[in-house]
Amino acid sequence: MKLEILKENLKNGLNIVERIAGKNLSLPILDNVLMDTEDNYLVLSSTDLETAIKLRILTKIIKKGKVAIPVKFLSSFIALLPNDKISLEEKKNGIYVECKNFKTQIQGSNSEEFPIIPEFENLDFIQVDGRKVCQGLSQVADIVSISQSRPEISGVYFVFSKNILKIVSTDSFRLAEKTIILEKPVSKDFGFIIPQKPAKEIINILNEKQGDVKIYFSPNQVMFEYSEKDSLKPQIQITSRLIEGEYPDYQAIIPKEFKTKAIIKRDEFLNQIKTASLFSGKVNEIKIIINCKNNQLEIFAQSPDIGENKSQIESKIEGKDFEISFNYKFLIDGLNNIKSSEIIFELSESEGPCILKPVGDNSYLYVVMPIKSN
């Protein structure tokens, strides 16, 4: 392999693929990036066996070939080179790097030992706006519960039905659902569960990209593919294993009827919950008291070691008076994922699930369970 590439292009590519690679004592080859050539592209690949990334950079290819190089070392070294053209040449399981006044040899590994990354040729795909997918993932991915006994809730659930994609996660105490409208309906309903780590990498890697993402899937793998406009080859492919099992019937726990509905200014509500949290004690409990007659929502917290705090918010309230307790962290997580100036807070039963959602946006809802009274 021999090629010429701009330092900035190589640095940016290595920054992406090194996110997946890491120390692995039993399989040291996973510490490497596989550098391969394909037509006029340098192809960078890395994997941790659960997630894989393949990235293509348009490059001047002089001679084709491939080599595996420790990715974190290579990335650190390339970042320190002058911002100029770099010449790379593979020799004896290593590479020679030349850039202005630098001539460097870096030892690599046998590229044939690098794991095979699954291909998704001739499979159907769904095309979705990449920004919407990343936004949806960012609103649900942190709520996942890593569970050995219930692996199906250890990931993010994608479910396609007609012209709708729903992205869902839960940890049994709260649940988040984001709805995305598809431009073209799917031919049949289907779903899959992707682990939390690759879900977060999709956000990190594709969040700033403009345009659509193609989603390919097989019974045990899924691939998110992004292509630059007018590019002959996909630029980024993120592949992940799928979590086996059936996702719980989460729709059954979303309340259909409510006894009280309050419309609250988001920032004021969030700030008062954070203030009350300082007095919530070891159990993180804050109490919300709703007074319909006065259109007032009160937030109360007390701790025998610290003291107590009480604050009020003027709100638009329909229904009956309510008194209910929550883990303040769960409320803060939900409010942080809502960006509207006002939120809707709907309450069903004193010990039943409640809902937070943005005013004027039906695409997102956050279900949270209260703390049961003794």
C-alpha positions as a Markdown table, in Angstrom:
| # | Residue | x | y | z |
|---|---|---|---|---|
| 1 | Met | 0.0 | 0.0 | 0.0 |
| 2 | Lys | 1.2 | 3.5 | -0.9 |
| 3 | Leu | -0.8 | 6.7 | -0.8 |
| 4 | Glu | -0.8 | 10.4 | -0.3 |
| 5 | Ile | -3.4 | 12.1 | 2.0 |
| 6 | Leu | -3.9 | 15.5 | 3.6 |
| 7 | Lys | -3.0 | 15.4 | 7.3 |
| 8 | Glu | -6.3 | 17.0 | 8.4 |
| 9 | Asn | -8.4 | 14.3 | 6.5 |
| 10 | Leu | -6.4 | 11.5 | 8.1 |
| 11 | Lys | -6.5 | 13.0 | 11.5 |
| 12 | Asn | -10.3 | 13.5 | 11.4 |
| 13 | Gly | -10.8 | 9.9 | 10.2 |
| 14 | Leu | -8.6 | 8.4 | 12.9 |
| 15 | Asn | -10.5 | 10.5 | 15.5 |
| 16 | Ile | -13.7 | 8.7 | 14.5 |
| 17 | Val | -12.5 | 5.1 | 14.3 |
| 18 | Glu | -10.4 | 5.2 | 17.4 |
| 19 | Arg | -13.6 | 5.7 | 19.5 |
| 20 | Ile | -14.4 | 2.0 | 19.1 |
| 21 | Ala | -10.9 | 0.4 | 19.4 |
| 22 | Gly | -9.6 | -0.2 | 22.9 |
| 23 | Lys | -7.3 | -2.3 | 25.0 |
| 24 | Asn | -8.1 | -6.0 | 24.7 |
| 25 | Leu | -5.7 | -8.4 | 26.3 |
| 26 | Ser | -7.1 | -11.5 | 24.8 |
| 27 | Leu | -7.4 | -10.0 | 21.2 |
| 28 | Pro | -4.6 | -7.3 | 20.8 |
| 29 | Ile | -5.5 | -6.9 | 17.1 |
| 30 | Leu | -8.6 | -5.0 | 18.3 |
| 31 | Asp | -6.3 | -2.1 | 19.4 |
| 32 | Asn | -5.5 | -1.6 | 15.7 |
| 33 | Val | -7.1 | 0.3 | 12.8 |
| 34 | Leu | -7.2 | -1.6 | 9.6 |
| 35 | Met | -6.0 | 0.6 | 6.8 |
| 36 | Asp | -7.2 | -0.7 | 3.4 |
| 37 | Thr | -7.6 | 0.7 | -0.1 |
| 38 | Glu | -10.7 | 0.6 | -2.3 |
| 39 | Asp | -10.8 | 2.4 | -5.6 |
| 40 | Asn | -9.7 | 5.9 | -4.8 |
| 41 | Tyr | -10.4 | 5.6 | -1.1 |
| 42 | Leu | -8.4 | 4.9 | 2.0 |
| 43 | Val | -10.7 | 2.7 | 4.2 |
| 44 | Leu | -10.2 | 2.9 | 8.0 |
| 45 | Ser | -11.9 | 0.2 | 10.0 |
| 46 | Ser | -12.0 | -0.5 | 13.8 |
| 47 | Thr | -14.1 | -2.8 | 16.0 |
| 48 | Asp | -14.6 | -4.1 | 19.5 |
| 49 | Leu | -16.6 | -7.1 | 18.2 |
| 50 | Glu | -19.9 | -5.5 | 19.3 |
| 51 | Thr | -19.6 | -2.3 | 17.2 |
| 52 | Ala | -17.6 | -1.7 | 14.1 |
| 53 | Ile | -16.9 | 1.5 | 12.1 |
| 54 | Lys | -15.8 | 1.7 | 8.5 |
| 55 | Leu | -14.8 | 5.1 | 7.2 |
| 56 | Arg | -13.7 | 6.1 | 3.6 |
| 57 | Ile | -11.5 | 9.0 | 2.8 |
| 58 | Leu | -11.0 | 10.1 | -0.9 |
| 59 | Thr | -7.2 | 9.8 | -1.4 |
| 60 | Lys | -4.5 | 9.6 | -4.0 |
| 61 | Ile | -3.8 | 5.8 | -4.1 |
| 62 | Ile | -0.5 | 5.0 | -5.7 |
| 63 | Lys | -0.4 | 1.3 | -4.7 |
| 64 | Lys | -3.1 | -0.8 | -3.2 |
| 65 | Gly | -2.7 | -2.9 | 0.0 |
| 66 | Lys | -3.7 | -3.0 | 3.7 |
| 67 | Val | -2.1 | -2.9 | 7.1 |
| 68 | Ala | -3.1 | -2.9 | 10.8 |
| 69 | Ile | -1.6 | -0.2 | 13.0 |
| 70 | Pro | -2.2 | 0.6 | 16.7 |
| 71 | Val | -4.9 | 3.3 | 16.3 |
| 72 | Lys | -4.5 | 5.4 | 19.4 |
| 73 | Phe | -0.7 | 5.7 | 18.9 |
| 74 | Leu | -1.2 | 6.5 | 15.2 |
| 75 | Ser | -3.9 | 9.1 | 15.9 |
| 76 | Ser | -1.7 | 10.8 | 18.5 |
| 77 | Phe | 1.3 | 10.9 | 16.2 |
| 78 | Ile | -0.6 | 12.2 | 13.1 |
| 79 | Ala | -2.1 | 15.0 | 15.2 |
| 80 | Leu | 1.4 | 16.3 | 15.9 |
| 81 | Leu | 2.5 | 16.4 | 12.3 |
| 82 | Pro | 2.5 | 19.7 | 10.2 |
| 83 | Asn | -0.7 | 20.5 | 8.5 |
| 84 | Asp | 0.4 | 19.3 | 5.1 |
| 85 | Lys | 0.3 | 16.3 | 2.7 |
| 86 | Ile | 1.3 | 13.0 | 4.2 |
| 87 | Ser | 2.8 | 10.0 | 2.4 |
| 88 | Leu | 2.0 | 6.6 | 3.8 |
| 89 | Glu | 3.7 | 3.4 | 2.6 |
| 90 | Glu | 3.1 | -0.1 | 4.0 |
| 91 | Lys | 6.2 | -2.3 | 4.5 |
| 92 | Lys | 6.6 | -5.5 | 6.5 |
| 93 | Asn | 3.4 | -5.2 | 8.6 |
| 94 | Gly | 4.2 | -1.6 | 9.3 |
| 95 | Ile | 4.0 | 1.8 | 7.7 |
| 96 | Tyr | 6.5 | 4.5 | 6.8 |
| 97 | Val | 5.2 | 8.0 | 7.3 |
| 98 | Glu | 6.7 | 11.1 | 5.6 |
| 99 | Cys | 5.5 | 14.7 | 6.1 |
| 100 | Lys | 7.8 | 17.7 | 5.5 |
| 101 | Asn | 10.7 | 17.1 | 7.9 |
| 102 | Phe | 9.4 | 13.9 | 9.5 |
| 103 | Lys | 10.3 | 10.4 | 8.4 |
| 104 | Thr | 8.8 | 7.8 | 10.7 |
| 105 | Gln | 8.4 | 4.0 | 10.8 |
| 106 | Ile | 5.5 | 2.6 | 12.9 |
| 107 | Gln | 5.3 | -1.2 | 13.5 |
| 108 | Gly | 1.9 | -2.8 | 12.9 |
| 109 | Ser | 0.3 | -6.3 | 13.1 |
| 110 | Asn | -0.8 | -8.9 | 10.6 |
| 111 | Ser | -3.8 | -7.4 | 8.8 |
| 112 | Glu | -5.1 | -10.9 | 8.1 |
| 113 | Glu | -5.8 | -11.3 | 11.9 |
| 114 | Phe | -8.2 | -8.3 | 11.9 |
| 115 | Pro | -11.9 | -9.4 | 12.4 |
| 116 | Ile | -14.1 | -9.5 | 9.3 |
| 117 | Ile | -16.7 | -6.7 | 9.5 |
| 118 | Pro | -20.1 | -7.8 | 8.2 |
| 119 | Glu | -21.3 | -6.7 | 4.8 |
| 120 | Phe | -24.9 | -5.7 | 4.1 |
| 121 | Glu | -25.0 | -6.0 | 0.3 |
| 122 | Asn | -28.3 | -6.8 | -1.4 |
| 123 | Leu | -30.4 | -6.1 | 1.7 |
| 124 | Asp | -33.3 | -3.8 | 2.0 |
| 125 | Phe | -32.8 | -0.5 | 3.9 |
| 126 | Ile | -34.8 | 2.3 | 5.4 |
| 127 | Gln | -33.8 | 5.8 | 4.6 |
| 128 | Val | -34.2 | 8.3 | 7.5 |
| 129 | Asp | -33.2 | 11.9 | 8.1 |
| 130 | Gly | -29.9 | 11.5 | 10.0 |
| 131 | Arg | -30.4 | 14.6 | 12.2 |
| 132 | Lys | -33.8 | 13.3 | 13.4 |
| 133 | Val | -32.3 | 9.9 | 14.2 |
| 134 | Cys | -29.5 | 11.5 | 16.2 |
| 135 | Gln | -31.9 | 13.8 | 18.0 |
| 136 | Gly | -34.2 | 10.9 | 18.9 |
| 137 | Leu | -31.3 | 8.8 | 20.2 |
| 138 | Ser | -30.0 | 11.7 | 22.3 |
| 139 | Gln | -33.4 | 12.0 | 23.9 |
| 140 | Val | -33.6 | 8.3 | 24.9 |
| 141 | Ala | -30.2 | 6.7 | 25.0 |
| 142 | Asp | -29.2 | 7.7 | 28.6 |
| 143 | Ile | -32.4 | 6.1 | 30.0 |
| 144 | Val | -31.3 | 2.5 | 29.1 |
| 145 | Ser | -30.8 | 0.1 | 32.0 |
| 146 | Ile | -27.8 | -2.2 | 31.7 |
| 147 | Ser | -29.3 | -5.5 | 33.0 |
| 148 | Gln | -27.9 | -9.0 | 32.9 |
| 149 | Ser | -31.3 | -10.5 | 33.9 |
| 150 | Arg | -33.3 | -8.4 | 31.4 |
| 151 | Pro | -30.9 | -7.8 | 28.4 |
| 152 | Glu | -33.8 | -6.6 | 26.2 |
| 153 | Ile | -34.0 | -3.3 | 28.2 |
| 154 | Ser | -30.2 | -2.9 | 28.0 |
| 155 | Gly | -30.6 | -1.3 | 24.6 |
| 156 | Val | -32.6 | 1.2 | 22.5 |
| 157 | Tyr | -35.6 | -0.2 | 20.7 |
| 158 | Phe | -36.3 | 0.8 | 17.1 |
| 159 | Val | -39.8 | -0.1 | 15.9 |
| 160 | Phe | -41.0 | 0.7 | 12.3 |
| 161 | Ser | -44.7 | 0.7 | 11.5 |
| 162 | Lys | -46.1 | 2.1 | 8.2 |
| 163 | Asn | -44.7 | 5.6 | 8.0 |
| 164 | Ile | -43.6 | 5.9 | 11.6 |
| 165 | Leu | -40.3 | 5.1 | 13.4 |
| 166 | Lys | -40.4 | 5.0 | 17.2 |
| 167 | Ile | -37.2 | 5.1 | 19.2 |
| 168 | Val | -37.7 | 3.9 | 22.8 |
| 169 | Ser | -35.7 | 3.1 | 26.0 |
| 170 | Thr | -36.6 | 2.3 | 29.6 |
| 171 | Asp | -35.0 | 1.3 | 32.9 |
| 172 | Ser | -38.3 | 0.2 | 34.4 |
| 173 | Phe | -38.6 | 3.4 | 36.5 |
| 174 | Arg | -39.0 | 5.7 | 33.5 |
| 175 | Leu | -39.4 | 5.5 | 29.7 |
| 176 | Ala | -38.7 | 7.8 | 26.8 |
| 177 | Glu | -40.3 | 7.6 | 23.3 |
| 178 | Lys | -39.4 | 9.6 | 20.2 |
| 179 | Thr | -41.6 | 9.5 | 17.1 |
| 180 | Ile | -40.1 | 10.2 | 13.6 |
| 181 | Ile | -42.3 | 10.4 | 10.5 |
| 182 | Leu | -40.8 | 8.6 | 7.6 |
| 183 | Glu | -41.0 | 10.0 | 4.0 |
| 184 | Lys | -41.8 | 6.5 | 2.7 |
| 185 | Pro | -43.8 | 3.9 | 4.6 |
| 186 | Val | -42.2 | 0.5 | 5.3 |
| 187 | Ser | -43.5 | -2.5 | 3.5 |
| 188 | Lys | -44.0 | -4.4 | 6.8 |
| 189 | Asp | -43.7 | -3.7 | 10.5 |
| 190 | Phe | -40.4 | -4.7 | 12.2 |
| 191 | Gly | -38.2 | -3.8 | 15.1 |
| 192 | Phe | -34.8 | -4.4 | 16.6 |
| 193 | Ile | -32.8 | -3.6 | 19.8 |
| 194 | Ile | -29.4 | -1.9 | 19.6 |
| 195 | Pro | -27.0 | -1.8 | 22.6 |
| 196 | Gln | -26.5 | 1.5 | 24.3 |
| 197 | Lys | -22.8 | 2.0 | 23.4 |
| 198 | Pro | -23.3 | 1.9 | 19.6 |
| 199 | Ala | -26.4 | 4.0 | 20.0 |
| 200 | Lys | -24.3 | 6.7 | 21.6 |
| 201 | Glu | -21.6 | 6.4 | 19.0 |
| 202 | Ile | -24.1 | 7.0 | 16.3 |
| 203 | Ile | -25.0 | 10.3 | 18.0 |
| 204 | Asn | -21.4 | 11.3 | 18.4 |
| 205 | Ile | -20.3 | 10.4 | 14.8 |
| 206 | Leu | -23.4 | 11.4 | 12.7 |
| 207 | Asn | -24.8 | 14.3 | 14.7 |
| 208 | Glu | -23.3 | 17.0 | 12.6 |
| 209 | Lys | -23.9 | 15.3 | 9.2 |
| 210 | Gln | -26.4 | 16.7 | 6.8 |
| 211 | Gly | -28.7 | 14.4 | 4.9 |
| 212 | Asp | -30.2 | 10.9 | 5.2 |
| 213 | Val | -28.9 | 7.8 | 6.9 |
| 214 | Lys | -29.6 | 4.3 | 5.5 |
| 215 | Ile | -30.4 | 1.7 | 8.0 |
| 216 | Tyr | -29.7 | -1.9 | 7.0 |
| 217 | Phe | -30.5 | -4.8 | 9.2 |
| 218 | Ser | -30.3 | -8.6 | 9.4 |
| 219 | Pro | -31.5 | -11.0 | 12.1 |
| 220 | Asn | -28.5 | -10.2 | 14.4 |
| 221 | Gln | -26.8 | -7.1 | 12.9 |
| 222 | Val | -27.7 | -3.6 | 12.0 |
| 223 | Met | -25.8 | -1.0 | 10.0 |
| 224 | Phe | -26.2 | 2.8 | 9.9 |
| 225 | Glu | -24.7 | 4.2 | 6.6 |
| 226 | Tyr | -24.0 | 7.8 | 5.8 |
| 227 | Ser | -22.9 | 9.1 | 2.3 |
| 228 | Glu | -21.8 | 12.5 | 1.3 |
| 229 | Lys | -23.9 | 14.2 | -1.4 |
| 230 | Asp | -22.9 | 12.9 | -4.9 |
| 231 | Ser | -20.4 | 10.5 | -3.4 |
| 232 | Leu | -20.0 | 7.2 | -5.2 |
| 233 | Lys | -19.2 | 5.3 | -1.9 |
| 234 | Pro | -20.7 | 5.6 | 1.6 |
| 235 | Gln | -18.4 | 7.7 | 3.8 |
| 236 | Ile | -19.3 | 6.2 | 7.2 |
| 237 | Gln | -20.8 | 2.8 | 8.1 |
| 238 | Ile | -21.5 | 1.9 | 11.8 |
| 239 | Thr | -22.3 | -1.7 | 12.4 |
| 240 | Ser | -23.7 | -3.2 | 15.6 |
| 241 | Arg | -24.8 | -6.5 | 16.9 |
| 242 | Leu | -28.4 | -6.6 | 18.0 |
| 243 | Ile | -29.7 | -7.7 | 21.4 |
| 244 | Glu | -31.8 | -10.8 | 21.2 |
| 245 | Gly | -35.2 | -11.0 | 22.9 |
| 246 | Glu | -38.5 | -9.3 | 22.7 |
| 247 | Tyr | -38.9 | -5.8 | 23.9 |
| 248 | Pro | -41.6 | -5.4 | 26.6 |
| 249 | Asp | -45.0 | -4.1 | 25.6 |
| 250 | Tyr | -44.1 | -0.6 | 26.7 |
| 251 | Gln | -47.3 | 0.9 | 25.3 |
| 252 | Ala | -49.3 | -0.8 | 28.1 |
| 253 | Ile | -47.6 | 1.3 | 30.8 |
| 254 | Ile | -48.3 | 4.7 | 29.1 |
| 255 | Pro | -51.4 | 6.2 | 30.8 |
| 256 | Lys | -54.3 | 6.8 | 28.4 |
| 257 | Glu | -56.3 | 9.0 | 30.9 |
| 258 | Phe | -55.2 | 11.6 | 33.4 |
| 259 | Lys | -56.8 | 13.2 | 36.5 |
| 260 | Thr | -54.6 | 16.3 | 36.4 |
| 261 | Lys | -52.8 | 18.2 | 33.7 |
| 262 | Ala | -50.5 | 21.2 | 34.3 |
| 263 | Ile | -48.7 | 23.4 | 31.8 |
| 264 | Ile | -45.5 | 24.7 | 33.4 |
| 265 | Lys | -42.6 | 26.9 | 32.3 |
| 266 | Arg | -39.8 | 24.4 | 31.8 |
| 267 | Asp | -36.8 | 26.5 | 32.9 |
| 268 | Glu | -38.5 | 27.6 | 36.1 |
| 269 | Phe | -39.7 | 24.1 | 36.9 |
| 270 | Leu | -36.2 | 22.6 | 36.3 |
| 271 | Asn | -34.5 | 25.3 | 38.4 |
| 272 | Gln | -36.9 | 24.7 | 41.3 |
| 273 | Ile | -36.4 | 20.9 | 41.2 |
| 274 | Lys | -32.6 | 21.4 | 41.2 |
| 275 | Thr | -33.0 | 23.7 | 44.3 |
| 276 | Ala | -35.2 | 21.2 | 46.1 |
| 277 | Ser | -32.8 | 18.4 | 45.3 |
| 278 | Leu | -30.3 | 20.0 | 47.7 |
| 279 | Phe | -32.7 | 19.2 | 50.5 |
| 280 | Ser | -33.9 | 15.8 | 49.2 |
| 281 | Gly | -31.7 | 13.6 | 51.5 |
| 282 | Lys | -30.3 | 10.2 | 50.7 |
| 283 | Val | -33.4 | 8.9 | 48.9 |
| 284 | Asn | -33.5 | 11.8 | 46.4 |
| 285 | Glu | -37.2 | 12.4 | 47.2 |
| 286 | Ile | -39.0 | 15.6 | 46.4 |
| 287 | Lys | -42.8 | 16.2 | 46.8 |
| 288 | Ile | -45.0 | 18.0 | 44.3 |
| 289 | Ile | -48.3 | 19.4 | 45.5 |
| 290 | Ile | -50.8 | 20.7 | 42.9 |
| 291 | Asn | -53.5 | 23.2 | 43.9 |
| 292 | Cys | -56.0 | 23.5 | 41.1 |
| 293 | Lys | -58.0 | 26.3 | 42.7 |
| 294 | Asn | -54.9 | 28.6 | 42.9 |
| 295 | Asn | -53.3 | 27.3 | 39.7 |
| 296 | Gln | -50.2 | 26.7 | 41.7 |
| 297 | Leu | -47.6 | 23.9 | 41.8 |
| 298 | Glu | -45.6 | 23.5 | 44.9 |
| 299 | Ile | -42.2 | 21.7 | 45.2 |
| 300 | Phe | -41.2 | 20.6 | 48.7 |
| 301 | Ala | -38.2 | 18.7 | 50.0 |
| 302 | Gln | -36.8 | 18.1 | 53.5 |
| 303 | Ser | -33.9 | 16.4 | 55.1 |
| 304 | Pro | -33.4 | 15.9 | 58.9 |
| 305 | Asp | -29.7 | 16.7 | 58.4 |
| 306 | Ile | -30.0 | 19.8 | 56.3 |
| 307 | Gly | -33.5 | 21.4 | 56.6 |
| 308 | Glu | -36.4 | 22.0 | 54.2 |
| 309 | Asn | -37.2 | 23.9 | 51.1 |
| 310 | Lys | -40.5 | 25.0 | 49.6 |
| 311 | Ser | -41.2 | 26.9 | 46.3 |
| 312 | Gln | -44.2 | 27.6 | 44.1 |
| 313 | Ile | -44.8 | 27.9 | 40.3 |
| 314 | Glu | -47.8 | 29.6 | 38.8 |
| 315 | Ser | -49.2 | 27.0 | 36.3 |
| 316 | Lys | -52.2 | 26.4 | 34.1 |
| 317 | Ile | -53.9 | 23.4 | 35.8 |
| 318 | Glu | -56.9 | 21.3 | 34.9 |
| 319 | Gly | -58.3 | 18.4 | 37.0 |
| 320 | Lys | -58.0 | 17.7 | 40.7 |
| 321 | Asp | -55.5 | 18.5 | 43.5 |
| 322 | Phe | -52.6 | 16.2 | 43.7 |
| 323 | Glu | -49.7 | 15.3 | 46.0 |
| 324 | Ile | -47.0 | 13.0 | 44.7 |
| 325 | Ser | -43.3 | 12.3 | 45.3 |
| 326 | Phe | -40.5 | 11.6 | 42.7 |
| 327 | Asn | -36.8 | 10.9 | 42.5 |
| 328 | Tyr | -35.7 | 14.3 | 41.5 |
| 329 | Lys | -33.0 | 12.9 | 39.2 |
| 330 | Phe | -35.6 | 11.2 | 37.0 |
| 331 | Leu | -37.5 | 14.5 | 36.6 |
| 332 | Ile | -34.4 | 16.4 | 35.7 |
| 333 | Asp | -33.4 | 13.8 | 33.1 |
| 334 | Gly | -36.8 | 14.1 | 31.4 |
| 335 | Leu | -36.8 | 17.9 | 31.5 |
| 336 | Asn | -33.3 | 18.1 | 30.1 |
| 337 | Asn | -34.5 | 16.2 | 27.0 |
| 338 | Ile | -37.3 | 18.7 | 26.4 |
| 339 | Lys | -36.3 | 21.9 | 24.7 |
| 340 | Ser | -39.7 | 23.8 | 24.5 |
| 341 | Ser | -40.3 | 26.8 | 26.8 |
| 342 | Glu | -43.3 | 25.1 | 28.4 |
| 343 | Ile | -44.0 | 21.5 | 29.3 |
| 344 | Ile | -47.1 | 19.4 | 29.9 |
| 345 | Phe | -47.1 | 17.5 | 33.2 |
| 346 | Glu | -49.9 | 14.8 | 33.3 |
| 347 | Leu | -50.7 | 12.8 | 36.3 |
| 348 | Ser | -52.9 | 9.7 | 36.5 |
| 349 | Glu | -52.9 | 8.0 | 39.9 |
| 350 | Ser | -51.1 | 8.8 | 43.1 |
| 351 | Glu | -48.8 | 5.8 | 42.6 |
| 352 | Gly | -49.2 | 5.5 | 38.8 |
| 353 | Pro | -47.0 | 6.7 | 35.9 |
| 354 | Cys | -46.9 | 10.3 | 35.0 |
| 355 | Ile | -45.9 | 12.0 | 31.7 |
| 356 | Leu | -43.7 | 14.9 | 30.8 |
| 357 | Lys | -43.9 | 16.2 | 27.2 |
| 358 | Pro | -43.2 | 19.5 | 25.3 |
| 359 | Val | -46.0 | 21.9 | 24.5 |
| 360 | Gly | -46.6 | 21.9 | 20.8 |
| 361 | Asp | -44.6 | 18.8 | 20.0 |
| 362 | Asn | -46.3 | 15.4 | 20.1 |
| 363 | Ser | -43.2 | 13.5 | 18.9 |
| 364 | Tyr | -41.6 | 13.1 | 22.4 |
| 365 | Leu | -42.9 | 11.8 | 25.7 |
| 366 | Tyr | -41.2 | 10.9 | 29.0 |
| 367 | Val | -43.0 | 8.5 | 31.4 |
| 368 | Val | -41.8 | 8.5 | 35.0 |
| 369 | Met | -42.9 | 6.5 | 38.0 |
| 370 | Pro | -43.4 | 8.2 | 41.3 |
| 371 | Ile | -41.9 | 7.1 | 44.7 |
| 372 | Lys | -44.5 | 4.9 | 46.4 |
| 373 | Ser | -45.7 | 6.2 | 49.7 |
| 374 | Asn | -45.1 | 4.0 | 52.8 |
